[in-house]
Amino acid sequence: MSLLSSSPWAATAVLPLADQPPVYAGDTQLVLACLLGILAVVALITWGKVHPFLGLMLGSAVLGAVATMPPGDTVTSFVDGFGSTAGAVGILIALGAMVGKLLEDSGGANRIVATLVGKVGPGGLPWMMAAIAAILGLPLFFEVGVVLLVPVVILVAQRTGVSLMKVGIPALAGLSVLHGLVPPHPGPLTAIGLLGADLGRTLIFGIAIAIPTVIVAGPLLAQLVDRWVPKTAEGLSLFGSGTRAAAKDDAVEGETDSTSEPRLDADDHFEAIEEPLDEGRRRVSFASAIVGITLPVALMLIDAITKLTVTDKEAGIRKVMDFVGTPVVALLVAVLYCYIALGLRSGLNRSSVGDSVGSALPGIAGIILIVAAGGGFKQTLVDAGVGNVIKSWASGVNISVLVLGWLVAVLIRLGTGSATVATITAAGIVGPLAPTLSANHLALLVLAVGCGSLFFSHVNDAGFWLVKEYFGLTVGETIKSWSVMETVISVVGFALVMLASVFVT
């Protein structure tokens, strides 16, 4: 019996006998263990206010206990999953954070915004803001991207008279789509590792699906959201009410230095005037900043294209790109480039650049722990035998593996509020079905899970409150704008995934 099937619509494969995990309990009990384990994670995070890292650990313990796994086996499964996930993803998260921090501290991010925004009029601002967010969203975590972009969004809206939603929704959509669908973000990278998907294929499909999704959920949706939430930026602080405000010790709430404010020129084009530089500092060029952001993605894309076009694995170009296009190497190259081209060339001394790189790490320690703990929870699910039960059920009802992955991610997202936790857990649950898919459909499964992880952000999601406070919205207004946007991203993105599954084999 063949172990592989190229169809994403049914799962009929079985694992070889030697790979079958021990049977600890019957199917019904294992399903109950899975549900109670997930409910424990949800309850601990949402009701108990427990950190997701501890919530996932304790949820694994609940799952193992209900599945009657020996305590030692439960611990071993969790630790094995934690270690393998941290090893595969932790380095990438750290390197990506370094690129983002160097981009921020060197002024590269501001340079990109000032250059691109200055080329359009008010009518083109929603589209340009979506493009800027998508570019900055490549190396930056969502929360960091929000902190960087929100002052720009407010500033643009204040000086052009364009409504806040017409500018803000496209920017948020660009960040969110990249966060959920495109490596090297932690969610997609972890799902690729857990499902054994090809990074290059996932990257190509992810970008192809991300572009129309950003268009629909960004500039187009913003026209509707502006009717539901007619909001201006008048009176809003440029730096929000949280840590961003603290970073601007000399800023007075509601006021900015006129030398740093954008303005409308005679041709009604938006001109972003960058803040004055400190003594000894230099502005980085737009080209240098763009290269710093896109370099790792470009290297991985070139590697993916090389694999598809050069079939001889011994060919010199294939060997070179196999090495350079490896995510760890690609991101390391980007860090070294940003260290020199953005850090040192902006006038920062070696000590300051080193401090910048180091300061990127404390903030992502929690992310790495959550991602790794999600891998531990996943491994406990697999070793308990839950995956095989789900695989058998999916075979019996002939449900699409892509639909199953999306639905599981949606449910976990609604419960926990965390896109990363939803991605990791859903990937773990549908992981045993991965051998039934072709390489292309496996990449699409990663994206289906990623789309599900973005569904309807609400009050249990930190991003919900971040957007609410920065934009000065009520809870109802945040639901009608941010939550609706996230849902549109999830549904449109998944629809495109299903459409692509029809045309690829």
ZIFENKA-V683895 format. One record per pair of residues at least 24 apart in sequence whose ideal C-beta (glycine too) atoms are under 7 Angstrom apart, sorted by the first residue. I is the first residue (numbers start at 1). J is the second residue. If there is no record, write none. Layout:
BEGIN
i:I j:J
i:I j:J
END
This chain:
BEGIN
i:3 j:435
i:4 j:435
i:5 j:436
i:6 j:438
i:6 j:441
i:6 j:505
i:8 j:400
i:8 j:401
i:8 j:402
i:8 j:437
i:8 j:441
i:8 j:444
i:8 j:501
i:9 j:400
i:10 j:395
i:10 j:398
i:11 j:391
i:11 j:394
i:11 j:395
i:11 j:401
i:11 j:433
i:11 j:436
i:12 j:395
i:12 j:436
i:13 j:435
i:13 j:436
i:21 j:382
i:21 j:383
i:21 j:385
i:23 j:385
i:24 j:67
i:24 j:68
i:24 j:69
i:24 j:384
i:24 j:385
i:25 j:67
i:25 j:68
i:27 j:389
i:29 j:67
i:30 j:67
i:30 j:384
i:30 j:385
i:30 j:386
i:30 j:389
i:31 j:389
i:32 j:66
i:33 j:63
i:33 j:66
i:33 j:67
i:33 j:384
i:33 j:386
i:34 j:63
i:34 j:381
i:34 j:386
i:36 j:62
i:36 j:63
i:36 j:66
i:37 j:62
i:37 j:63
i:38 j:412
i:38 j:425
i:41 j:416
i:42 j:415
i:42 j:416
i:45 j:416
i:46 j:416
i:46 j:417
i:46 j:460
i:52 j:370
i:52 j:418
i:52 j:421
i:53 j:369
i:53 j:370
i:53 j:373
i:56 j:373
i:56 j:374
i:56 j:376
i:56 j:377
i:57 j:373
i:59 j:377
i:60 j:376
i:60 j:377
i:60 j:380
i:63 j:380
i:63 j:381
i:63 j:384
i:64 j:380
i:64 j:384
i:67 j:384
i:69 j:384
i:73 j:383
i:74 j:380
i:77 j:379
i:77 j:380
i:77 j:383
i:78 j:376
i:78 j:379
i:78 j:380
i:79 j:376
i:80 j:379
i:81 j:375
i:81 j:376
i:81 j:378
i:81 j:379
i:81 j:380
i:82 j:372
i:82 j:373
i:82 j:375
i:82 j:376
i:84 j:375
i:85 j:190
i:85 j:193
i:85 j:371
i:85 j:372
i:85 j:374
i:85 j:375
i:86 j:368
i:86 j:372
i:88 j:193
i:89 j:186
i:89 j:189
i:89 j:190
i:89 j:193
i:89 j:371
i:90 j:368
i:90 j:372
i:91 j:328
i:92 j:184
i:92 j:189
i:92 j:327
i:92 j:328
i:92 j:331
i:93 j:186
i:93 j:364
i:93 j:367
i:93 j:368
i:94 j:361
i:94 j:364
i:95 j:331
i:95 j:332
i:95 j:335
i:96 j:139
i:96 j:184
i:96 j:331
i:97 j:360
i:97 j:361
i:97 j:363
i:97 j:364
i:98 j:335
i:98 j:357
i:98 j:360
i:99 j:139
i:99 j:292
i:99 j:331
i:99 j:334
i:99 j:335
i:99 j:338
i:100 j:139
i:100 j:140
i:100 j:144
i:100 j:360
i:101 j:356
i:101 j:357
i:101 j:359
i:101 j:360
i:102 j:338
i:102 j:339
i:102 j:342
i:102 j:343
i:102 j:356
i:102 j:357
i:103 j:139
i:103 j:289
i:103 j:292
i:103 j:293
i:103 j:338
i:103 j:342
i:104 j:148
i:105 j:356
i:106 j:284
i:106 j:342
i:106 j:343
i:106 j:346
i:106 j:348
i:107 j:283
i:107 j:284
i:107 j:346
i:108 j:284
i:108 j:289
i:108 j:292
i:108 j:342
i:109 j:136
i:109 j:148
i:110 j:274
i:111 j:283
i:111 j:284
i:111 j:286
i:111 j:289
i:112 j:136
i:112 j:286
i:112 j:289
i:112 j:290
i:113 j:152
i:113 j:272
i:114 j:272
i:114 j:274
i:115 j:286
i:117 j:156
i:117 j:270
i:117 j:272
i:118 j:269
i:118 j:270
i:118 j:271
i:118 j:272
i:120 j:269
i:120 j:270
i:121 j:268
i:121 j:269
i:122 j:160
i:122 j:162
i:122 j:268
i:122 j:270
i:125 j:156
i:125 j:160
i:125 j:162
i:125 j:167
i:125 j:270
i:126 j:166
i:126 j:167
i:126 j:170
i:126 j:218
i:126 j:219
i:126 j:222
i:127 j:170
i:127 j:219
i:129 j:153
i:129 j:167
i:129 j:170
i:129 j:171
i:130 j:170
i:130 j:171
i:130 j:173
i:130 j:174
i:130 j:214
i:130 j:218
i:130 j:219
i:133 j:170
i:133 j:171
i:133 j:174
i:133 j:175
i:134 j:174
i:134 j:178
i:134 j:214
i:135 j:293
i:137 j:174
i:137 j:175
i:137 j:178
i:137 j:179
i:138 j:178
i:138 j:293
i:138 j:294
i:138 j:297
i:139 j:293
i:142 j:175
i:142 j:176
i:142 j:179
i:142 j:463
i:143 j:466
i:145 j:175
i:146 j:175
i:146 j:466
i:146 j:470
i:147 j:244
i:150 j:240
i:150 j:470
i:151 j:238
i:151 j:239
i:154 j:233
i:154 j:236
i:154 j:238
i:155 j:238
i:155 j:261
i:155 j:262
i:156 j:262
i:156 j:270
i:157 j:232
i:157 j:233
i:158 j:233
i:158 j:234
i:159 j:261
i:159 j:262
i:159 j:263
i:159 j:264
i:160 j:264
i:160 j:270
i:163 j:226
i:163 j:230
i:163 j:231
i:163 j:232
i:164 j:231
i:164 j:232
i:164 j:233
i:164 j:471
i:165 j:222
i:165 j:225
i:165 j:226
i:165 j:229
i:165 j:231
i:165 j:481
i:166 j:222
i:166 j:226
i:168 j:471
i:169 j:218
i:169 j:221
i:169 j:222
i:169 j:225
i:169 j:481
i:169 j:485
i:170 j:218
i:170 j:219
i:170 j:222
i:172 j:467
i:172 j:482
i:172 j:485
i:173 j:214
i:173 j:217
i:173 j:218
i:173 j:485
i:173 j:489
i:174 j:214
i:174 j:218
i:176 j:454
i:176 j:486
i:176 j:489
i:177 j:210
i:177 j:213
i:177 j:214
i:177 j:489
i:178 j:210
i:179 j:419
i:180 j:419
i:180 j:450
i:180 j:451
i:180 j:453
i:180 j:454
i:181 j:206
i:181 j:209
i:181 j:210
i:181 j:447
i:181 j:450
i:181 j:493
i:182 j:206
i:182 j:207
i:182 j:210
i:184 j:296
i:184 j:327
i:184 j:331
i:186 j:367
i:186 j:371
i:186 j:420
i:187 j:419
i:187 j:420
i:187 j:423
i:187 j:450
i:187 j:453
i:188 j:446
i:188 j:450
i:190 j:371
i:190 j:374
i:190 j:423
i:190 j:424
i:190 j:427
i:191 j:423
i:191 j:427
i:191 j:446
i:191 j:449
i:191 j:450
i:192 j:446
i:194 j:375
i:194 j:378
i:194 j:424
i:194 j:427
i:194 j:428
i:194 j:431
i:195 j:427
i:195 j:431
i:195 j:434
i:195 j:442
i:195 j:445
i:195 j:446
i:196 j:434
i:197 j:442
i:197 j:443
i:197 j:446
i:198 j:439
i:198 j:443
i:199 j:300
i:199 j:327
i:200 j:300
i:200 j:303
i:200 j:304
i:200 j:307
i:201 j:304
i:201 j:439
i:201 j:440
i:201 j:443
i:202 j:443
i:202 j:446
i:202 j:447
i:203 j:300
i:203 j:301
i:203 j:304
i:204 j:301
i:204 j:304
i:205 j:443
i:205 j:444
i:205 j:447
i:205 j:500
i:206 j:447
i:209 j:447
i:209 j:493
i:209 j:496
i:209 j:497
i:209 j:500
i:212 j:496
i:213 j:489
i:213 j:492
i:213 j:493
i:213 j:496
i:216 j:488
i:216 j:492
i:217 j:485
i:217 j:488
i:217 j:489
i:217 j:492
i:221 j:485
i:221 j:488
i:225 j:481
i:225 j:484
i:225 j:485
i:228 j:480
i:229 j:477
i:229 j:480
i:229 j:481
i:236 j:472
i:240 j:469
i:240 j:470
i:241 j:469
i:242 j:469
i:280 j:347
i:281 j:346
i:281 j:347
i:282 j:345
i:282 j:346
i:282 j:347
i:284 j:342
i:284 j:345
i:284 j:346
i:288 j:341
i:288 j:342
i:289 j:342
i:291 j:337
i:292 j:334
i:292 j:337
i:292 j:338
i:292 j:341
i:292 j:342
i:295 j:333
i:295 j:334
i:295 j:337
i:296 j:330
i:296 j:331
i:296 j:334
i:299 j:324
i:299 j:325
i:299 j:330
i:299 j:333
i:300 j:325
i:300 j:327
i:300 j:330
i:370 j:420
i:370 j:421
i:371 j:420
i:371 j:424
i:374 j:421
i:374 j:424
i:374 j:425
i:375 j:424
i:377 j:425
i:377 j:428
i:378 j:424
i:378 j:425
i:378 j:427
i:378 j:428
i:378 j:431
i:381 j:428
i:381 j:429
i:382 j:428
i:382 j:431
i:382 j:432
i:387 j:429
i:387 j:431
i:387 j:432
i:388 j:432
i:390 j:429
i:390 j:432
i:391 j:432
i:391 j:433
i:394 j:433
i:401 j:430
i:401 j:433
i:401 j:436
i:401 j:437
i:401 j:445
i:402 j:444
i:402 j:445
i:402 j:448
i:402 j:497
i:402 j:498
i:402 j:501
i:404 j:430
i:405 j:430
i:405 j:445
i:405 j:448
i:405 j:449
i:405 j:452
i:406 j:448
i:406 j:449
i:406 j:451
i:406 j:452
i:406 j:494
i:407 j:452
i:408 j:452
i:409 j:449
i:409 j:452
i:409 j:453
i:410 j:452
i:410 j:455
i:413 j:452
i:413 j:453
i:413 j:455
i:414 j:455
i:414 j:456
i:416 j:460
i:417 j:460
i:417 j:461
i:419 j:453
i:419 j:454
i:422 j:452
i:422 j:453
i:423 j:449
i:423 j:450
i:423 j:453
i:426 j:452
i:438 j:505
i:440 j:504
i:440 j:505
i:441 j:501
i:444 j:497
i:444 j:500
i:444 j:501
i:447 j:497
i:448 j:494
i:448 j:497
i:451 j:490
i:451 j:493
i:451 j:494
i:451 j:497
i:452 j:490
i:452 j:494
i:454 j:486
i:454 j:489
i:454 j:490
i:455 j:486
i:455 j:487
i:455 j:490
i:456 j:483
i:456 j:486
i:456 j:487
i:457 j:482
i:457 j:483
i:457 j:486
i:458 j:483
END
